[in-house]
């Protein structure tokens, strides 16, 4: 089984609905739409980077203003790479890999390594016994209470919004430079990391010789930071909400985890466009072979998705208070709720 197909081929358990028949009509990519999406993403993105460079001598505030839409296009670029990793952007595996590598370089992401890790995430999302593959670190109440004070501080710090969204993009960029260097890494993953690093060195060196290293940093760094923070935010919101799905391996269901453990993040049309429809995350997790431009239609036309968990922008902000999975009550809880539960237990 190909790694990128691992998630979609995971068998549903007894009691799951017939999800394959419901969503399979939407999974075929349209080459013309894919090429059009490449054009309406990469060309404006390049144009904005050029515009940012020419504003450096005018006002850096203007440069930073242009960084906002440029970051939106970089998020959209990442979604294209994401689809390529699932084999859903082009019918051809070769073209998925070519475009995936190029868009991976633009987003500082080693494509093959990321594809492997992300496939594992899809095949284990919501499984309490297989956490740690592309997840935001999530502990149960019991696990948290068993930590010493230093472990609790580390966990709390790691889930603080200022850390996740402020330092997170830079940590990911650093980590991905070495991610596949361990003894368990396959040769494809090693080549992916090393090849991406080499391409980045060539690009940075070339543009530094052309416009100067300072200009390269001033233009690309804010774009990468904003897009990285947005990406972490999207991923966090779509799996961390009050009644998200978590279950031990013996009870875990692929289809249930996809539909109940992934939210429908309802965004405005402009934000939905820039984020490549990834807000329809429940559809995507149920069948990752559906191209991003077919996710909305699949959601709208499929009865199975009409009662899924829906989050708005304001709802997404409120999820940041959630910290732990309460196995007893089957929901995410805040530290304030944990303290209240501990007081009630002490009083009982």
Long-range contacts (C-beta under 8 A, 24 or more apart in sequence): 2-87, 3-115, 3-116, 3-119, 3-120, 4-85, 4-86, 4-87, 4-115, 4-119, 5-87, 5-119, 5-289, 6-119, 6-120, 6-122, 6-123, 7-119, 7-121, 7-122, 7-123, 7-254, 7-285, 7-288, 8-86, 8-122, 8-287, 8-288, 8-289, 10-122, 10-123, 10-254, 11-254, 12-253, 12-254, 12-255, 13-252, 13-253, 13-254, 13-255, 13-256, 15-253, 16-253, 16-254, 16-255, 16-256, 17-255, 17-304, 19-255, 19-258, 19-259, 19-286, 19-287, 19-304, 20-287, 22-302, 22-303, 22-304, 23-283, 23-286, 23-287, 23-290, 23-298, 23-302, 24-287, 26-287, 26-290, 26-294, 26-295, 26-297, 26-298, 27-88, 27-287, 27-289, 27-290, 27-291, 27-294, 28-91, 29-88, 29-89, 29-90, 29-91, 29-291, 30-291, 30-293, 31-90, 31-91, 33-291, 33-293, 34-89, 34-90, 34-291, 37-80, 37-292, 37-293, 38-80, 38-99, 41-73, 41-76, 41-77, 41-80, 42-73, 42-77, 44-73, 45-70, 45-73, 45-74, 45-76, 45-77, 45-106, 48-73, 49-219, 49-220, 49-223, 52-219, 52-223, 53-211, 53-215, 53-219, 56-215, 56-218, 56-219, 60-218, 63-218, 63-219, 63-222, 64-222, 67-222, 67-223, 67-226, 68-226, 70-223, 71-222, 71-223, 71-224, 71-225, 71-226, 71-227, 71-230, 72-227, 72-230, 72-274, 73-274, 74-106, 74-107, 74-223, 74-224, 74-227, 75-227, 75-230, 75-231, 75-234, 75-274, 75-275, 75-276, 76-273, 76-274, 76-275, 76-276, 77-103, 77-106, 77-107, 78-103, 78-107, 78-109, 78-227, 78-231, 79-275, 79-276, 79-277, 79-278, 79-292, 80-276, 80-292, 81-107, 81-109, 81-111, 81-114, 82-118, 82-276, 82-278, 82-292, 83-276, 83-291, 83-292, 84-111, 85-111, 85-114, 85-115, 85-118, 85-119, 86-118, 86-288, 86-289, 87-289, 88-288, 88-289, 88-290, 88-291, 88-292, 89-291, 101-192, 101-195, 101-196, 104-196, 105-196, 105-199, 105-200, 105-203, 107-224, 107-227, 108-173, 108-176, 108-196, 108-200, 108-224, 109-176, 109-196, 110-176, 110-179, 110-180, 110-189, 110-192, 110-193, 110-195, 110-196, 110-197, 111-192, 111-196, 112-188, 112-189, 112-191, 112-192, 113-176, 113-179, 113-180, 113-185, 113-189, 113-192, 113-193, 114-176, 114-192, 116-186, 116-188, 116-189, 117-179, 122-285, 122-288, 123-254, 125-239, 125-257, 125-258, 125-261, 125-262, 125-285, 126-239, 126-244, 126-245, 126-246, 126-247, 126-252, 126-256, 126-257, 126-260, 126-261, 127-246, 127-247, 127-248, 127-249, 127-252, 127-257, 128-246, 128-247, 128-248, 128-249, 128-252, 128-325, 128-327, 129-248, 129-249, 129-252, 130-249, 135-239, 136-164, 136-235, 136-236, 136-239, 136-240, 138-240, 138-246, 138-324, 138-325, 139-324, 139-325, 140-324, 140-325, 140-326, 140-327, 141-324, 141-325, 141-326, 141-327, 141-328, 141-333, 141-338, 141-341, 142-327, 144-323, 144-324, 144-338, 156-323, 156-335, 159-323, 161-320, 164-232, 164-236, 165-229, 165-232, 165-233, 166-229, 168-228, 168-229, 168-232, 169-224, 169-225, 169-227, 169-228, 169-229, 169-231, 169-232, 170-225, 170-228, 172-228, 172-232, 173-224, 173-228, 230-275, 233-316, 234-265, 234-275, 234-278, 234-279, 236-319, 237-263, 237-265, 237-311, 237-316, 237-319, 238-262, 238-263, 238-265, 238-278, 238-279, 238-281, 239-263, 239-281, 240-319, 240-322, 240-332, 241-309, 241-311, 241-315, 241-319, 241-322, 241-332, 242-319, 242-322, 242-331, 242-332, 243-309, 243-330, 243-331, 243-332, 244-309, 244-325, 244-331, 244-332, 246-325, 246-327, 246-330, 255-286, 257-285, 258-282, 258-285, 258-286, 259-285, 259-286, 259-304, 259-305, 259-308, 260-308, 260-309, 261-285, 263-308, 263-309, 263-310, 263-311, 264-299, 264-305, 264-308, 264-309, 264-310, 264-311, 265-311, 265-316, 266-310, 266-311, 266-312, 267-313, 272-296, 282-308, 282-309
